[in-house]
């Protein structure tokens, strides 16, 4: 797996994994593996943050959920 060392999101983000999988390690040692279709609220904007790991082939992630939902709510298709 490829690893991204300790980091924080730039702001609170609702993140949806469209393909692949991801594994997170939090600063308290908790490790969680998420498959495609999983949604996470990334809100560790301060402190040590988290480590993320993903397969070498990568993953497709949508971070702009708010904008997508707003477009859908007014009748758009995304």
Backbone as ProteinMPNN parsed JSONL, in Angstrom:
{"seq_chain_A": "XXXXXXXXXXXXXXXXXXXXXXXXXXXXXXXXXXXXXXXXXXXXXXXXXXXXXXXXXXXXXXXXXXXXXXXXXXXXXX", "coords_chain_A": {"N_chain_A": [[0.833, -1.192, 0.0], [0.384, 2.305, -0.627], [1.494, 5.068, 1.278], [0.442, 8.006, 2.94], [1.924, 10.229, 4.937], [1.476, 11.674, 8.27], [-1.126, 14.016, 8.229], [-3.464, 16.762, 7.797], [-6.848, 17.6, 6.89], [-7.694, 20.502, 4.871], [-9.96, 21.819, 5.699], [-13.115, 21.007, 7.289], [-14.32, 18.147, 5.718], [-16.608, 16.276, 3.781], [-16.163, 13.188, 2.579], [-16.23, 10.955, -0.14], [-15.526, 7.744, -1.237], [-15.145, 6.597, -4.395], [-13.974, 4.587, -5.902], [-11.684, 1.864, -5.301], [-9.973, 1.481, -2.16], [-9.375, 2.591, 1.221], [-7.234, 3.096, 4.018], [-7.19, 4.325, 7.244], [-5.201, 5.706, 9.829], [-5.527, 6.92, 12.968], [-4.508, 9.541, 15.285], [-4.711, 8.447, 17.802], [-4.136, 5.827, 17.433], [-6.084, 4.18, 16.337], [-7.184, 2.141, 13.663], [-8.782, 2.061, 10.59], [-10.362, 0.495, 7.851], [-11.716, 1.285, 4.742], [-14.058, 0.67, 2.17], [-14.853, 1.151, -1.367], [-17.557, 3.371, -1.888], [-17.846, 4.149, 0.693], [-18.344, 6.751, 3.103], [-16.914, 9.52, 4.72], [-16.568, 11.884, 7.33], [-14.162, 14.101, 7.369], [-12.577, 15.671, 9.809], [-10.413, 16.339, 11.322], [-8.868, 18.797, 11.602], [-6.954, 20.107, 13.078], [-4.088, 19.549, 15.223], [-2.308, 16.391, 15.275], [-3.402, 14.96, 13.139], [-3.95, 12.476, 10.61], [-2.856, 9.31, 9.214], [-2.976, 8.106, 5.934], [-3.585, 5.249, 3.894], [-3.4, 3.594, 0.773], [-4.164, 1.394, -2.023], [-1.599, 0.707, -4.512], [-2.578, 1.214, -7.105], [-4.229, 3.313, -6.757], [-7.095, 5.484, -6.133], [-10.417, 6.75, -6.535], [-11.742, 9.688, -5.462], [-14.315, 11.721, -4.148], [-14.531, 14.893, -2.977], [-16.074, 17.084, -2.855], [-18.744, 17.055, -1.844], [-20.789, 18.678, -0.806], [-21.241, 20.653, -2.79], [-22.1, 18.986, -4.879], [-24.435, 17.863, -3.787], [-25.958, 20.178, -3.475], [-26.367, 20.949, -6.15], [-27.857, 18.767, -7.029], [-30.125, 19.057, -5.449], [-31.422, 21.259, -6.556], [-32.405, 20.271, -8.86], [-30.519, 19.528, -10.698], [-28.295, 17.151, -12.304], [-25.865, 16.631, -11.19]], "CA_chain_A": [[0.0, 0.0, 0.0], [1.047, 3.609, -0.592], [1.171, 5.741, 2.537], [0.585, 9.455, 3.069], [2.26, 10.435, 6.343], [0.562, 12.5, 9.061], [-1.626, 15.22, 7.562], [-4.795, 17.243, 8.176], [-7.587, 18.228, 5.787], [-7.648, 21.962, 4.969], [-11.203, 22.213, 6.383], [-13.986, 19.828, 7.435], [-14.726, 17.649, 4.411], [-17.35, 15.032, 3.637], [-15.41, 12.522, 1.525], [-16.839, 9.727, -0.661], [-14.633, 6.932, -2.059], [-15.882, 6.052, -5.536], [-13.303, 3.35, -6.28], [-10.558, 1.491, -4.45], [-10.191, 1.426, -0.712], [-8.437, 3.423, 1.969], [-7.052, 2.751, 5.418], [-6.806, 5.484, 8.053], [-4.688, 5.529, 11.177], [-5.711, 8.17, 13.698], [-3.442, 9.846, 16.237], [-4.841, 7.59, 18.988], [-3.775, 4.462, 17.062], [-7.208, 3.469, 15.728], [-7.021, 1.905, 12.234], [-10.039, 1.69, 9.927], [-10.27, 0.277, 6.406], [-12.982, 1.617, 4.107], [-14.185, 0.244, 0.779], [-15.566, 2.06, -2.269], [-18.917, 3.633, -1.426], [-17.795, 4.657, 2.061], [-18.361, 8.202, 3.286], [-16.254, 9.909, 5.973], [-16.442, 13.297, 7.652], [-12.784, 14.376, 7.77], [-12.663, 16.906, 10.588], [-9.238, 16.496, 12.181], [-8.185, 19.939, 10.976], [-5.87, 20.553, 13.952], [-3.393, 18.453, 15.875], [-1.44, 15.509, 14.499], [-4.073, 14.527, 11.918], [-4.071, 11.043, 10.377], [-2.109, 8.69, 8.127], [-3.866, 7.354, 5.041], [-2.92, 4.257, 3.046], [-4.263, 3.135, -0.305], [-3.469, 0.497, -2.948], [-0.755, 1.399, -5.493], [-3.336, 1.653, -8.281], [-4.919, 4.545, -6.405], [-8.503, 5.512, -5.781], [-11.134, 7.932, -7.003], [-12.37, 10.269, -4.283], [-15.075, 12.964, -4.358], [-14.471, 15.669, -1.746], [-16.961, 18.248, -2.931], [-20.088, 16.522, -1.679], [-21.735, 19.77, -0.573], [-21.591, 21.229, -4.078], [-22.858, 17.987, -5.637], [-25.776, 17.77, -3.201], [-26.675, 21.419, -3.771], [-26.789, 20.877, -7.558], [-28.924, 17.765, -7.12], [-31.326, 19.585, -4.777], [-32.117, 22.22, -7.416], [-32.856, 19.599, -10.072], [-29.426, 19.153, -11.582], [-27.891, 15.746, -12.2], [-24.535, 16.515, -10.643]], "C_chain_A": [[0.871, 1.248, 0.0], [0.596, 4.33, 0.674], [1.4, 7.239, 2.425], [0.754, 9.724, 4.56], [1.277, 11.396, 7.013], [0.174, 13.775, 8.323], [-3.031, 15.545, 8.066], [-5.523, 17.72, 6.928], [-7.563, 19.745, 5.969], [-8.865, 22.554, 5.681], [-12.02, 20.941, 6.57], [-14.494, 19.422, 6.057], [-15.56, 16.387, 4.551], [-16.771, 14.348, 2.404], [-16.074, 11.205, 1.162], [-15.814, 9.015, -1.53], [-15.454, 6.276, -3.147], [-15.285, 4.74, -6.013], [-12.2, 3.058, -5.276], [-10.951, 1.383, -2.99], [-9.171, 2.333, -0.055], [-8.375, 2.9, 3.39], [-6.567, 4.004, 6.123], [-6.239, 5.023, 9.373], [-4.777, 6.867, 11.871], [-4.602, 8.349, 14.732], [-3.545, 9.023, 17.522], [-4.592, 6.122, 18.669], [-4.887, 3.634, 16.443], [-6.957, 3.333, 14.225], [-8.347, 1.426, 11.665], [-9.803, 1.547, 8.436], [-11.655, 0.485, 5.807], [-12.953, 1.227, 2.637], [-14.86, 1.336, -0.048], [-17.016, 2.172, -1.804], [-18.973, 4.178, -0.006], [-17.757, 6.175, 2.067], [-17.774, 8.512, 4.663], [-16.32, 11.419, 6.124], [-15.021, 13.49, 8.179], [-12.779, 15.716, 8.495], [-11.503, 17.077, 11.555], [-8.334, 17.587, 11.621], [-7.052, 20.517, 11.83], [-5.212, 19.332, 14.569], [-2.586, 17.616, 14.891], [-2.075, 15.06, 13.188], [-4.163, 13.014, 11.816], [-3.112, 10.613, 9.265], [-3.137, 8.01, 7.243], [-3.025, 6.436, 4.161], [-3.906, 3.804, 1.985], [-3.474, 2.229, -1.235], [-2.658, 1.295, -3.973], [-1.521, 1.902, -6.712], [-4.187, 2.882, -7.994], [-6.395, 4.364, -6.125], [-9.115, 6.775, -6.36], [-11.968, 8.438, -5.842], [-13.105, 11.541, -4.672], [-15.117, 13.698, -3.029], [-15.456, 16.814, -1.733], [-18.412, 17.81, -2.852], [-21.119, 17.637, -1.546], [-22.201, 20.377, -1.89], [-22.441, 20.27, -4.908], [-24.278, 17.872, -5.104], [-26.592, 19.016, -3.499], [-27.18, 21.415, -5.211], [-27.93, 19.901, -7.723], [-30.231, 18.313, -6.546], [-32.089, 20.565, -5.64], [-32.484, 21.614, -8.768], [-31.769, 19.23, -11.046], [-29.065, 17.689, -11.407], [-26.485, 15.601, -11.707], [-23.634, 17.431, -11.319]], "O_chain_A": [[1.967, 1.248, 0.561], [-0.557, 4.209, 1.086], [2.413, 7.689, 1.889], [-0.157, 9.479, 5.35], [0.342, 11.873, 6.369], [1.034, 14.52, 7.853], [-3.695, 14.709, 8.679], [-4.882, 18.199, 5.993], [-7.426, 20.23, 7.092], [-8.8, 23.665, 6.206], [-11.64, 19.892, 6.051], [-15.032, 20.246, 5.318], [-15.239, 15.52, 5.364], [-16.877, 14.878, 1.298], [-16.44, 10.426, 2.042], [-15.283, 9.612, -2.466], [-16.355, 5.488, -2.862], [-16.014, 3.865, -6.481], [-11.83, 3.928, -4.487], [-12.122, 1.213, -2.651], [-8.222, 2.786, -0.693], [-9.34, 2.332, 3.902], [-5.642, 4.669, 5.656], [-6.731, 4.065, 9.97], [-4.176, 7.845, 11.424], [-3.85, 7.416, 15.015], [-2.564, 8.912, 18.258], [-4.806, 5.259, 19.52], [-4.653, 2.488, 16.06], [-6.559, 4.302, 13.579], [-8.96, 0.499, 12.193], [-9.127, 2.375, 7.824], [-12.643, -0.064, 6.294], [-11.954, 1.428, 1.947], [-15.372, 2.316, 0.493], [-17.622, 1.187, -1.381], [-20.027, 4.62, 0.45], [-17.211, 6.803, 1.16], [-18.097, 7.848, 5.648], [-16.145, 12.152, 5.15], [-14.711, 13.092, 9.302], [-12.954, 16.767, 7.877], [-11.588, 17.862, 12.499], [-7.196, 17.336, 11.222], [-6.273, 21.336, 11.342], [-5.717, 18.216, 14.451], [-2.229, 18.081, 13.809], [-1.361, 14.803, 12.219], [-4.421, 12.337, 12.811], [-2.625, 11.434, 8.488], [-4.078, 7.398, 7.75], [-1.921, 6.782, 3.742], [-5.097, 3.649, 2.255], [-2.244, 2.279, -1.246], [-2.999, 2.44, -4.27], [-1.146, 2.919, -7.295], [-4.803, 3.433, -8.906], [-6.88, 3.253, -5.911], [-8.415, 7.748, -6.641], [-12.8, 7.711, -5.3], [-12.584, 12.352, -5.437], [-15.674, 13.189, -2.057], [-15.651, 17.451, -0.698], [-19.217, 18.166, -3.712], [-22.207, 17.547, -2.116], [-23.396, 20.592, -2.096], [-23.393, 20.691, -5.566], [-25.227, 17.793, -5.884], [-27.794, 18.923, -3.751], [-28.308, 21.835, -5.467], [-28.872, 20.165, -8.47], [-31.308, 18.065, -7.087], [-33.302, 20.699, -5.477], [-32.828, 22.332, -9.707], [-32.049, 18.679, -12.111], [-29.5, 17.057, -10.444], [-25.935, 14.504, -11.799], [-22.448, 17.483, -10.994]]}, "name": "protein", "num_of_chains": 1, "seq": "XXXXXXXXXXXXXXXXXXXXXXXXXXXXXXXXXXXXXXXXXXXXXXXXXXXXXXXXXXXXXXXXXXXXXXXXXXXXXX"}
